[in-house]
Amino acid sequence: MLISFGCPVSGAWAEPAVVGQVARRAEELGYHGLWTFQRLLVAEGDQLDPVYRSVLDPLVTLGYAAALTARIRLGVAVINLPYLSPAYLAKQASTLDVLSAGRADLALGTGWSAVEFAATGSDPAPRGRRTEEYVSVLRALFTEEVTSFDGDLYTVPPSRMAPKPVAPGGPPILLGGTAESALRRAGRIADGWVSRSAATLDDIRSGTQIVRRAAEESGKDPDDMRIVVRGAVLAGDRDDARPLSGSVEQIRAGAELYAEAGVTELFYDLNWDPLIGGPDADPAAGLDRALELLENLAPSS
């Protein structure tokens, strides 16, 4: 199982110097990738987790990290696809891939925030067909010299998009989702599945089986499917319901449970730690805590 790290995008530690410091050090320590997430708005009066109150744009942050690194992969989990056209995201993802020399990973979801749907003038329905068409348009724009697409939800007149991504076929596309239909779709049309932050080990174990079974039924090698998990880390007191809590040794032992569940890549995400990614966290103390965990959880340690 590959070990990656959550890029600083939320709260007090999401500052330019910290993004650069964490990105460079994660690469030096041998982490496989850096992962971000998307949150546009929080409705006034909404009691969402503090991690969502102040969030950097994920692709802009990865572009910044790309300029400061050379090897580490750069992923977003997830971009909510209803918020923007597939042609626009194809241009953004291709640009990130070009500027990072082929290091981009792109995970997509359909979103859940009513205020974000309203503010972006978007509608996730019908989720299944929308996702299928969206992925088809992305792959066409990534690979075809002249792209033409006429679907029920998206249209691309005969046109060219350049530059193309550096990675053959474009950045790998992963899909989120928890419903069985979404999991099967990930196995059938995507390069893998990415779990949500609240997923339990049982959720991941069963989801992985569904994704790989759907891939095999579609004529794909199930072992090629990427299973990426955001591991929300909470160092300190042990919570048996959270595998990545407690001491560094307990967190590492918890990571092994994900490997046994069939996960191919786990990224330790400190944005969910209120002492690091919380909007009211002490920046200096939070950074010290984050850097210590970055060092102690490194795959090369």
Residue pairs with C-beta under 8 A, 6 or more apart in sequence:
1 255
1 258
1 259
1 263
1 264
1 265
1 266
2 32
2 33
2 264
2 265
2 266
2 299
3 31
3 32
3 255
3 265
3 266
3 267
3 268
3 297
3 298
3 299
4 31
4 32
4 33
4 34
4 35
4 73
4 75
4 265
4 266
4 267
4 268
5 22
5 26
5 31
5 33
5 34
5 35
5 267
5 268
5 269
5 294
6 34
6 35
6 36
6 230
6 267
6 268
6 269
6 270
6 271
7 19
7 22
7 23
7 34
7 35
7 36
7 61
7 62
7 65
8 14
8 15
8 18
8 19
8 22
8 270
8 271
8 277
8 290
9 19
9 36
9 37
9 55
9 56
9 58
9 61
9 271
10 39
10 51
10 52
10 53
10 54
10 55
10 56
10 271
10 277
11 50
11 51
11 53
11 54
11 271
11 276
11 277
11 278
11 279
11 280
11 281
11 286
12 276
12 277
12 278
12 279
12 280
12 281
12 282
12 283
12 286
13 270
13 276
13 277
13 281
13 283
13 286
13 287
13 290
14 54
14 55
14 56
14 277
15 283
16 64
18 287
18 290
19 56
19 61
19 64
19 65
20 64
20 65
20 68
21 291
22 34
22 290
22 291
22 294
23 34
23 65
23 68
23 69
23 72
24 68
24 69
25 291
25 294
25 295
26 34
26 72
26 294
27 69
27 70
27 71
27 72
29 294
29 295
29 298
29 299
29 300
29 301
30 298
30 299
30 300
31 72
31 298
31 299
32 72
32 73
32 265
32 299
33 72
33 73
33 74
33 75
33 105
33 265
33 267
34 62
34 65
34 69
34 72
34 73
34 74
34 75
34 267
35 75
35 76
35 77
35 105
35 228
35 230
35 267
35 269
36 56
36 58
36 59
36 61
36 62
36 75
36 76
36 77
37 55
37 58
37 76
37 77
37 78
37 230
37 271
38 55
38 57
38 58
38 76
38 78
38 79
38 80
39 52
39 55
40 83
40 113
40 116
40 119
40 120
41 113
41 115
41 116
41 119
42 48
42 52
42 53
42 115
43 113
43 114
43 115
46 115
49 272
50 274
50 277
50 278
50 279
50 280
51 271
51 272
51 277
51 278
53 279
54 279
58 76
58 79
59 76
59 79
59 92
59 93
59 96
62 74
62 75
62 76
62 96
62 100
62 104
63 95
63 96
63 99
63 100
65 72
65 74
66 74
66 96
66 99
66 100
66 103
67 99
70 101
71 103
72 103
73 103
73 104
73 105
74 96
74 100
74 103
74 104
74 105
75 104
75 105
75 106
75 107
75 228
76 105
76 106
76 107
77 107
77 174
77 176
77 194
77 228
77 230
78 107
78 108
78 109
78 176
78 194
79 89
79 106
79 107
79 108
79 109
80 108
80 109
80 110
80 111
80 113
80 116
81 89
81 108
81 109
81 110
81 111
81 130
81 131
81 134
82 110
82 111
82 117
82 120
82 122
82 123
82 124
82 130
83 111
83 116
83 120
83 122
84 120
85 154
86 133
86 134
86 137
86 138
86 141
86 154
86 156
87 137
87 141
87 156
87 161
89 106
89 138
90 137
90 138
90 141
90 142
90 161
90 170
91 161
93 104
93 106
93 138
93 142
93 165
93 170
93 171
94 141
94 142
94 161
94 163
94 164
94 165
94 170
94 171
95 163
96 104
96 171
97 103
97 104
97 165
97 166
97 167
97 170
97 171
98 163
98 165
98 166
101 166
102 165
102 166
102 167
104 165
104 167
104 171
105 171
105 172
105 174
106 138
106 171
106 172
106 173
106 174
107 173
107 174
107 175
107 176
107 194
107 228
108 131
108 134
108 135
108 173
108 174
108 175
108 176
109 175
109 176
109 177
110 124
110 127
110 130
110 131
110 177
111 117
111 122
111 124
116 122
117 123
117 124
124 130
127 182
128 181
128 182
128 185
129 152
129 153
130 153
131 175
131 182
131 185
131 189
132 185
132 189
133 149
133 151
133 152
133 153
133 154
134 153
134 154
135 173
135 175
135 189
135 190
136 149
136 151
137 147
137 149
137 151
137 154
137 156
138 170
138 173
139 169
139 170
139 173
140 147
140 149
140 156
141 147
141 156
141 161
141 170
142 164
142 165
142 169
142 170
142 171
143 164
143 169
143 170
145 160
146 158
146 159
146 160
147 156
147 158
147 159
147 160
147 161
148 156
148 157
148 158
148 159
149 155
149 156
150 156
164 170
165 171
172 191
172 192
172 226
173 190
173 191
174 186
174 190
174 191
174 192
174 193
174 194
174 226
174 228
175 182
175 185
175 186
175 189
175 190
175 192
175 193
175 194
176 182
176 186
176 193
176 194
176 195
176 196
177 183
177 185
177 186
177 193
178 196
178 199
178 203
178 207
180 210
183 193
183 207
183 210
183 211
183 214
184 210
184 211
184 214
185 214
186 192
186 193
186 211
186 214
187 193
187 210
187 211
187 212
187 213
187 214
187 215
187 216
187 217
187 218
187 220
187 222
187 225
188 214
188 215
188 217
188 218
191 224
191 225
191 226
192 211
192 225
192 226
192 227
192 228
192 264
193 207
193 208
193 211
193 225
193 226
193 227
193 228
194 228
194 229
194 230
195 203
195 204
195 207
195 227
195 228
195 229
195 230
196 230
197 230
197 232
197 269
197 272
199 207
199 229
200 241
201 243
201 257
201 258
201 261
204 227
204 229
204 258
204 261
204 262
204 263
205 261
205 262
208 227
208 261
208 262
208 263
209 262
211 225
211 227
212 222
212 223
212 225
212 262
213 222
215 221
215 222
215 224
215 225
216 222
225 264
226 264
226 265
227 262
227 263
227 264
227 265
228 263
228 264
228 265
228 266
228 267
229 258
229 263
229 265
229 266
229 267
230 267
230 269
231 243
231 244
231 254
231 255
231 258
231 266
231 267
231 268
231 269
232 242
232 244
232 269
232 272
232 273
233 244
233 245
233 251
233 268
233 269
233 270
233 272
233 273
233 293
233 297
234 242
234 244
234 245
234 272
234 273
235 245
235 246
235 247
235 248
235 251
235 273
235 289
235 293
236 245
236 246
237 245
237 246
238 245
238 246
238 247
238 250
239 245
239 246
242 254
243 251
243 254
243 255
243 257
243 258
244 251
244 254
244 255
244 268
245 251
245 254
246 254
248 293
248 296
248 297
251 268
251 297
252 297
255 266
258 266
259 266
268 293
268 297
270 276
270 277
270 290
270 293
270 294
271 277
273 289
273 290
274 281
275 281
275 282
275 285
275 286
275 289
276 286
276 287
276 289
276 290
277 286
278 286
295 301
